[in-house]
Amino acid sequence: MRFQTTLLYILIISVLVLTACTNNTKSLDKMSDSDNIANTSNSNESSQKYFDWKNTELMDVNSGEYFKISDFRLKPILIESFAVWCPTCTKQQNEIKTLHEDIGDDVISVTLDADPNEDENKVLRHTELHGFNWRYSVSPKEMTQGLINDFGLDIVNPSSSPIILICPNGNARLLNRGVKTALELKAAVNTCEV
């Protein structure tokens, strides 16, 4: 396990060093189900095929129900990328739990496990152990790549507590690195109402 974690860190750091910074603010065209327009993170990637991650069918490990990010386009959405082995992720998820205790379902939270070595059973044990009851799913590799294309490699660096905020108008942005408190998350969500 320690070898796999070390190898994952080395891989992430290597890719970060070799990759240029990308713009972390995107407009996601109001996330309609028929939205299949090719979007890329910059003009140099225009030849790459865009993966429509917001319309990818995911299974919630807590309920067994299937959903898509685009199903929730009428509310603010927080998408967190994590790994079960990451203690920083668990700290962030405790803040998300506190946020939901405060504002309930005024915001939709989706937590995606982007570690290719983890599966639904590991994620379910994690949610049960910590009492996390919002939508958790294992991110398919194509979806993970689509998120990287749109938001950069920080989205798959669990230790940086990556969270994407998608507003009902379709605007999306990667929030600042590090654990965000429930109050900081609430303030970010409130920017959607402006």
N, C-alpha and C positions, 0 to 999 in steps of 0.2 A: 504494500500500500504506500509506504514512504517513497519507494522508488518511482511508482506511478505519479505520485504528487510532484516529486522533484522533476521528473521528465515533463510533466504538463507545464510546470513553471518555466522550464528551460525553453520549451516550445513556444509558449506565449511571449516570453521575453525576446526570443529570436525573431519572431514574426513582427513584434513591435519595433525592434531595431531596424528591420529591413523595410518597413512600410512607412510611407509619408503620412502626415496628419491629414485627416479628412474633416470636412465641414459636418458638424454634429446637429444641424438644424435642418429639418426636412418638412415639406408639405406633402401630406399623404392623400391628397385629392378626395377628402371627405370619406374615404374608405368604403365606397359603394361595392356591392357584390359583383357588379359588372365591370369594376375597375381593373383592367388588365393592361394598362398603359405601361410601357417600358420606362422605368425610372432607374437612374444610376446615381452614385454618389459624386461623380464628376465626369466631365466630358471625355476624359481619357478612357473611361470604362464603357463608353457607349456601345462598343462592339460586344460586350458581355451580355448574356441573357439575364434579364432581371427576374428574380424569383419573388412572386407575390406572397410574401410571408404573412401578410395580414388576413389572407383568405385561406390559409393552411388549416386543415382540420386537425385539431388537437384533442387528446383525451385527458380529462381532469382525473388525476389519480385518486382524489378524495371521493368523487361521486361516480366515476366510471362514465360520465356523460361526455359527449363530444361537443366541441365549440370551435369558433373561429374568433380571432381578435376583432374582425369586422362586425361580429354580432353585437358588439357593445358600443358602436360608433356614436350613440346619442349621449354617452356619459364620458367624463374623463377616464382614461385608462392608464394605470401604472404597470409597466412590464419590467419585471426584474429578471436578470439572468443570474444563475447561481450554481453552486455545486454542493452536494451534501457534506463533503469534507471541509467546507470553508466556514470557520467560526465567525468571520466578518459578515458572511451572508446571514447567518442565524441572528446576529445582532440587528442587521437591517430588517430582517423579517419580524423581529420583535417590535420594531418601530412601526412597521406596516400594520401589525396586529393592533397596536395602540391607536393608530390612525383610524382603523375600522371601528374600534370601540368608541371613538369620538364621533365620527361622521357616518358610520354605517355603510350603506351601499350607495352613497352619493358618488363614490369612485369605484371603479372596477380594478381589482388587482389580479394580475396573472404572473406567476412565477415559473420561469422556464429553466429546467436543468439542461445546461449546455455541455456537460461533461460526457464525452462519448463512452466512458467506462461505467456510467451509472444507468440504472433502469428504473422502471415504474415502481418496483418493489422497494428499492432503496429510498426513493422519493416519498413513497407512502409511509414508510417507517419514520422518516424524518418529520413529516407533517403530524403524524400521530404523537410522536415523542414530545413535540413542542406546542401542540394545540393550534396549529395553523390550518384554518379551514377555508381559505379562498382557493382559487383555481391554481393548481400546480400541474405541470405537464413536462414530459421529456421533449426537448426541442429536436425535431428531425434535423439531420445535418444540412439539408437544403435550406431550411428555415434559418438555422444558425448562420449560414453563409449569406443569406439575404439580409439579415440584421447587420452582419459585418459590412456588407456592401453599403448599407444606408447609414450606419452610425459609427463605423470604424471598429478597430480591434478591442477597444475598451469594453465593448458590449460582452465579450467573452472572457474578461478578466475578473473572475469572481471576487477577488480580494479588493477590488476597487468599488464594490457594491454598485454595479451598473443598473440604472433604472431609466427607462424611457417613459416620458409623459406624452400621451397623445390626447389632444383636446378634441371636443366634438366637431370643431371646424376643420379637422384633419391635420392641423399643425402638430408636429412631433419634434421632440428634442431630447437629447441625452442629458440628464441632470448631472450636477457636479459630482466629482469622485468622492468616495468616502461614505461612511454611514450617514444617512440623512435622518434627522429626528422626525417624529410624527408631526411636530409643528412645522418643520421645514417642508415636509411632504404636503401638508395641508396648504401652506402658503403657495407652493408650486402649483397645486391643483387649482387654487383660487385664481391664478393668473389666466386660466382658461375662460373665466367668466367675464374678463375685460373685453 
